Amino acid sequence: MDNYPDSFTMVQIHIGDSYATPWGDERASFYGVTGTPSAWFDGAEDCIGALNDIPAHYAWYHDAYTTRMAVPTDVTIEMSGLPLGGTTYEVTADVCVEPGGTARELRLTMVQVLDRWPPNLTYHRNGFKLKSSPLDITLNPGECQSVVRAFTFDTESMEYVSDIKIVAWAQEPDPWAPAEIHQSAYMTWPFPPPGGDPPARPMPDDAFDIDGTVVTCATSADCLVGISATSETYCIDPASGDAGPGTCYVQKNRYVSIDPNASNDGLITARRVSLRADGGGLTILGWLGAPVETTVGGPEVGPQLLSRVVDAASRHYRDWSLDDGGQAWLDATVHVGDCEISTGRTYVVQSILVDAAIDNESNYSEGLELATTSSYGDVVGGSVGTPPDGIRAFKDISAAVRGFQGAQTEPVTWLDLQGGTATPETPDFSDISFKDIDWAVKGFQGAAYPLDDPCTCAGLTSCP
């Protein structure tokens, strides 16, 4: 197992001790086992008994392994798992015979094992815990069949959850051994969802996009280099399992801004936007629409990408690292601004592959959480060009005026508070005008956020 983790696994069955099980006794009878250790490789090569010399014993097993590995097979098995609630999981084995292969009758068996169990001896590996009922299937070349079984893991397994494995094998449906196993597979906890692993989550744009300097961080304090300690920046941790630092992010009034993750280059994905409630729950607001190139001035001079929030039917799939012509964007940051994106909220952005079911939560990437500014009308920090600081003051009005004059030193996404007269709830992005100054003044005066909350905007009755 240690030397060949990608091509070898086993199920260790106990007989004649306190860990013996009825199913284990059935398998021992199937293989004609009368004593231990008895090892069967692919149900065809047997190594019965023990050699006192450990290197010789390993060589004996290794010869059986290499003999079986030299035998070609036209059968494939892919495995996946989904939580059903509690400690119960739905496990699927997709069994196929490759095109050009041989029609076969197979018996598909799946079991749960717990590695390093029982825990009292070091050579206890993949100890049998749970069986599922086997299924006899007939497959012609090019055909596949999905075998679905539910497993409810016991307390002991959940105590050592990282050692849980599901093992599946497709064997000749003979009444006793030898009975050749044409393919086997196993998956470890956490189980991959159907359709493969979800895409990597998107990445946030950096806190200092004014001068193009990317700032990495271990804590939010690292994002305050050279700016006010009260500025509304924070450190976003890397995705689970990723090494390296986090990324600084500036909070904005009416936008959340995200970059493509390089891990998703070449993948066609859509992005879902949800609202994080104070209690931690999520409300799905919509999906990113097609990004539109919009020319702006100031520190973000040149084409910028703006996406609106659309319903599920209008969700947009693409390789987000490439433009409509298939070339890399000059700046791939997508600024999401719509009536659903409002002040003082936390949003969660997730990616999903184009062929994945959108009603299956396991198909989504880990969520990227992005917040907007805590105070309506707070658009800059304590000095020109610094991020919002949570304080509404005359400096914010001045920044809005500079934006109106086309002389701003702040990104448009900080200054753009509302849209046109007909649709004030949707920011303009390309047009900083007197209406934005007016809202900055109202924020300075202490006025409450003037629009409906994002859930009402999205057609719901209220936010949770």
N, C-alpha and C positions, 0 to 999 in steps of 0.2 A: 504493500500500500504506500509506503513512504518513497520507494524508488520509482514507482510507476503510477503516480496519482491520477493521470489522465486516461489510463487504459486498463487499470485493474481495480477491482473492488471485491468485497466478499460479504457474505452473511455468516456470522459465527453463531452456530446453534449448539445449545447445551443439552446434553442427555444425561440422565442418571444423577442429576444433582438438583439443588433447590431452585435453579433457574430453568429447568426443563419445562417445556410447554407442549400441549397436545399437538399443535402444528409442527413443532420441532420434532416430535416423535414420529409424525407422519413423514416428514422429509427424511429422517434417518431410515425409516422403513423403505421409502422409495429408493434410496441409494444403497440399501442393504448394509447399513452400518452396524457393526457389532462392538466396536470399541473406538477409543479416541487416542490420538487424533486421526481423523479420516478427512481427506481433502479431495474435492472433485473440482476440476477445472473445466468450465464450459459444459458440465454434465457429461464429459466424454473422457477426459484423462483423470485417472485416480491415483492418489498417493496415500496408501493405507499403512498406518503404523507410524512409529517414530524412529528416527535415527539418533543415536546418542551423541553423535558429532554434529554440533549446530551448523558449522559451515557446510558440511555435506548435506544436511537436511535442507538448508536454504538452496543449495545447488539443485537438489532433487525437485523442489517446488519450482525453481526458476526454469528448469528444463521443461516442465509441464506448461508453464506460462508461455515460454517462447514457442513451444510446439503449437499451442492454440493460437497465438498471435500470428503465426504464419498462415493460418487457414483464412482465406478470404470470405467475406460475407456480403450479402446484398440487402441486409436488413438494417434499418436505422431506428433509433428511439430518441425522441426529444421529450424532455420532462418540464413541467411547470406546476405551480401551486398558487392557490388563492385562499385567503382567510375567509371562513364562513361564520366566525364568531367564537369567542372563547378560545379554547385550544384546539378547535376543529378546523381542519384545512381540506380543501378540495384539491386533489392531486390528479393531474392529467399526464398520461403517457401517449404520445403520438407515435404509432408504430407504422413503418412503411417498408415496402419492398421496392427497391430502386428500379427505374425503367431499365429493361434489358435483363432483369434478374429472373428468378424462378418462382413460380406460384408456390405458396407455402401455407400449410396449416400450422399455427403456432398457438402456444398457451402462454398468455401474458400474465405474469405474477408480479405484484408489487408488495413490498414490506417496508415497515419502518424499523430502523436499527438505531442504536445509541452507541456512538464510538466510546471506547475506553470504559465499557460497561460489561459486566459488573466491575466495580472499581478496585477490587481487592488484588488483582494480578495485572502486571504490566502488559502481558500478551493478550489480554482481552480487548478485542477490536471489533467494532460494528456488531455488537451483541443484538440478537433478534429481540424485538419488542412487540410489534403488531403486524398482523397479516391482513391482507384484503383477499376477497374471493377471486381466484384466477378466472380468466376469460379465454375461451378458445375462439380464435379468429382465423379466417381464411383470406389471404391477400394475393391478388394477381400482381404481376409486374406493374409498377407505377401507381399502385393503390396504397392508401393509408387508412388507418382507423385510430380514433381517439378512445382510449380507455380511461374512464373517470372513476375515481374511488375517493371516499372520505376517510380521513384519519383523525382520531381524537387522541392527542398525546397526553400521557399520564403526568402526574406531578413530578415524578423523578426525571422524566425527559425534559420538562419545562425548566427544571432546576439547572440542567446542563444543556440549555437550548442550542448552543453553538455546536454541540456534538450530534444533533439530530440529523439523520440522513434518510432519504427514501431511495430504495434500490428496486430496479425493475429489470426483468429479463424475459426474453421471448425464446421459448424452448419447444422442442418437438413434443407433441402431446402423447407421449408413450406412457404406459402404466408403471414402468419402473426404469431405472437407469441400466445402461447408459442411454441418455436422451439428450441429444446435442442442443446446446444453447447457441442460437445464431446471433444474438446481440444482447448486451446488457448496458445499463446506464444507471447513474445515480446523481442525486442533487443534494446539496447541503443547505442548511439554514443560513440566511433567509432564502426562501425558494424564489427562483426567477418566475415572473408572471408570464402568462400566455403571450406569444408573439415576441418573446425576448425581453431583454432589459429595456426599461424606458430610457429615453434620451437624457443627456445631462441637462441640468437646469440652466436657464440663461444666466448671464453675468450682469452685474450692475455697471453703469458707467461710473467713472472715477470722480472723486470729490473735487479735483482741481482741473476740470476740463477747460478752464479759462486759458491756461498756458500749456495745456497738453501734457502735464506731468501726472503720471499715474502714481498714486500713493497707496502702498500696501500697509497692512496694519495687523497687529495682534489684538489691540483693544481700541476702543473709540478715542482714547486719549492720543493715539498715534495720528489721528486724523486732524488734530488741532495745531499742527506745526505751522507757525507763522501766522495764525489767524486767531480770532477771539476764542477763548475757552468756552464761551457760551454758544458758539455757532452750531447750527443744527446739522452736524455731520455725524455719521456713526459707522462702525466697522462691521461689515457683513462677513460672517465666517465662510470659509470654503465649504463646498458641498460635502456631505458625509463621505468619509473614506478618502477625500482628497488631501494631499499633503500641501504644505506651504501656507503663506499668509492669507489673511482676508483682504477685502478691498474697501476703501473708504467710499462713502456715498453721501451726496448732498441732498437734503430734503427740499422739495419744491412745493409751491402752493397747489398747482393744478395739474402736475405731470408726475409720472414715474418714468424713469429712463433706464433702458436695459440694452446690453450688448449681446451678440451671439456668443455662445460658448464654442471654443475651437473644437471641443470634442464632438460637436454636432455638425461640423463641416461635412457636406455631402448628404446629410439627412434632411428629408422633407418633413417638417414639423409645423404644428400650429401652436399658438400660445393662448392659454386661458388665464383670465384675470378674476381673482376672487377678493372679497373684503374680509379681513380678519377682525372679528368682534373682540371686545374687551375680554370676554370670557374664553377666547381662544377658538371659537367656532368659525367656520368659513361660510360665506354666502357667495355663490358664483354670480358675478356681474355680467360676464360676457367673454368675448374673444377678441384678439387683435385682428383688425382689418388689414387690408393691404397697405404697406407703408407708402406714403406719398412724399416725394422730394419737394421740399419747400425752401426757398432761398430766404435767408435772414441775414441781418447785419450784426455789428458788434463783434464780440469775441468768438462767436460761432458763425462768422461770415461764411457764406457759401451754402450749398445744398444740405439741408438737414432732413431727417426722416421723421414723419409724424404718422402715427396710427390712431384711429378711432376705436372705440369699443363697440363691437357688433354682436349680433345674436349668433347662436350655434349654426344656423343655416348659412350664415355669411362668413364663417370663420375662414381664415386665410392660411393656406399651407405653402411653404416655400423652404428653400435653403436660405436661412436668414443672413448668411455671410455673403450672399451674392445679390447683385441688382437684377433687374428684369432682363438684362442682356446677358446674364451669366458671368458678369465680371465682379470682382470684389468691390464693395462699397468704399468710397473714399473715407466715410465715417459711418460705420454700421450701427451706431447708437440709435435706437428707436425711442422717440419720446411719445408716450401714450398720454393723450389729453382728451378728455370728453366730460360729459356732465357727471359720469360716475366717479371721476377722479376729483376729490375735494380735499379741503384742508383738514389736518388733524386725524388722518386715517392711516391704517396700515394695509397694504395690498400684497397679495401673494400671486406670483406669476409662475406658471408651470408649462412645460412643453409636452407634446404628445406626438407620436409618429403618425404619418398619414394613413397607414392601414390599421391603426389600433382603434378599438371601440372606445368612444368617448364616455360611455356610461360605466366603464370599468376603471375604478380609481387606481388600480395597480399599474395602469398603463402610463400614468403621468410621472413626470420627473419630480424630483424633490423640489419643494416650493422655494422660490426666492422672495423674501419679504422686503418690501420697499415702503418707506413711510413718506408722508407729505408733512409740510411744516405744521408745527403745533398751533401757530397763531395766524388767523386770517389777516392778510395784508402785510405780513412779515416777508419781505422779499430780499433783503440784504443784511449784512452784518454791521459791525461797528465802524467799518471804513469802506471806501469804495472798492468794489470787486471782491469782497469777502462774503461767504455764504450766509444765509439767514441765521439769526441768532436767537429767535424766540421772543424778540422785543419789537413791538410796533412803535416806530418813532418817525420823526421828520425825515430821517435818512432814507426810509422806505419810499416816502413821497418823492424825494429828490431822485432816487433811482428810477422810479416810474417816469418822471419828467425826462430824465436822460434817455430812457427808452423811447419815449414819444418823439424826442428830438433826433433820434438815430445816433446818439453819442454815448450809448451805455457801455459800461465795461463789465456788465454782468450778462450771463446767458439769458436768452429770451425766456427759457423755461422757468427762470426765477421770477420774471417780471409780469408775465402774461396771466392776468387774473380772471378775465372774462372775455366773452365773445361779443358779437354785434348786438344791436338793440333787439333784433328779432329772436336771437338765440344766445342770451347772455350766459346760459349754463355751459356752453361749449366754447373753450378758449380758441383764439384765432391763430396763435403761434406766429404767424408772419406779420401781424399787425399790432404793434404796441401803440395804443392811442389814448385819447383823453379819458375814455371809459376806464382804462386801467389805472390812470391817475386818480380818478374819482373813487374807485374802490380802495386804493391805497390810503386815500384821505379818510374814508369811512372806517378802515381798519385802525388808523391812527386815532380816530375819535372813539374807538372802543365798540364799534358796531359788531353785531353778531354776523356769522357767516350768512350771506343773504339768499343762498339757494337751498333747494331741497337736499336732503341727505342722499348719498349715492344709491341706496336701495330703492328709494322712491323714484329717483331718476331712471333706474333700470326697469321700472314697471312693477316693483314689489310694493307692498304697503308700508313697510318700515324696515329699519335695520335691526338685527338682533341685539 
